[in-house]
Amino acid sequence: MTQNATDHVLEVNNIEVIYNKVVQALRGLSLAVPRGQIVALLGSNGAGKSTTLKAVSGLLALEDGALESGSILFNGRSTAALAPQQLVRNGLSHVMEGRRVFEDLTVEENLVAATYALTGRKHTEHGAPKPDFDLVYTYFPRLHERRKGLAGYLSGGEQQMLAIGRALIAQPQLILLDEPSLGLSPKLVEDIFTIIARINAERGTSMLLVEQNATVALAVAHRGYIMENGKIVIDGSAERLAGDPDVREFYLGMGGAGEAKSFKEIKHYKRRKRWLS
């Protein structure tokens, strides 16, 4: 990587994660998110993508998981001693898989609930930061139309918009996005990812994007990492990964034939054993 450490909003250094004290989920995983960029984290089910996000946002303990070794730095500072709510207040938001909105609250009440993330935030020369509901409605005008309705009655796409909107209320420097395309129609996936790209371009918000739809993820990302069995097996610019013939065959479904196989079995990959060392 060519960036200096100060250019990274997030650095994950050689972390090991274990669940239930016996099951190893991550094995010496390292990655970095350059400031102001979108980084895609790709891989099959069970590769450890969601676990990586939970390690970054401090949620492992909720699932009997633990960071056994390695370090995670957010804005150059270790997250080890910070609770999840402190990370949110420091500018790290996690949009979890499955949308997780408060179904019994209105859209507007969901956004108001998210303002807790600004509580205790350091004051600027202009005073304490204020929640910007208009910003959310600018990116998601459909939410403005439905703002008085219960979130539980929103469509899947609208709930995903609300989940991202709640993250924006916290005015984050880094957003962790876990499978934002899950369960959505192709048209809604296109809409959601267009807005994700706009937020990054217009606000400079860094993002770590976990996504199984590698094609759409690499279309908006600057860089990408591919995981297998809790480890990074290949990384590079989004353009290079999208053009790699083996990545195209295994993850993008282009040019391959025959039964599915592990990325490890691809001859091209075997020449890259340094990623497994």
Sequence and secondary structure as in RCSB ss.txt:
>XXXX:A:sequence
MTQNATDHVLEVNNIEVIYNKVVQALRGLSLAVPRGQIVALLGSNGAGKSTTLKAVSGLLALEDGALESGSILFN
GRSTAALAPQQLVRNGLSHVMEGRRVFEDLTVEENLVAATYALTGRKHTEHGAPKPDFDLVYTYFPRLHERRKGL
AGYLSGGEQQMLAIGRALIAQPQLILLDEPSLGLSPKLVEDIFTIIARINAERGTSMLLVEQNATVALAVAHRGY
IMENGKIVIDGSAERLAGDPDVREFYLGMGGAGEAKSFKEIKHYKRRKRWLS
>XXXX:A:secstr
  S GGGEEEEEEEEEEEETTTEEEEEEEEEEEETT EEEEEE TTSSHHHHHHHHHT GGGGTEEEEEEEEEET
TEE TT  HHHHHHTTEEEE TT    TTSBHHHHHHHGGGGGTT   BTTBS    HHHHHHH HHHHHTTTSB
GGGS HHHHHHHHHHHHHHT  SEEEEE TTTT  HHHHHHHHHHHHHHHHHH  EEEEE S HHHHHHH SEEE
EEETTEEEEEEEHHHHHH HHHHHHTS  S  SS   GGGSHHHHTTGGGG 
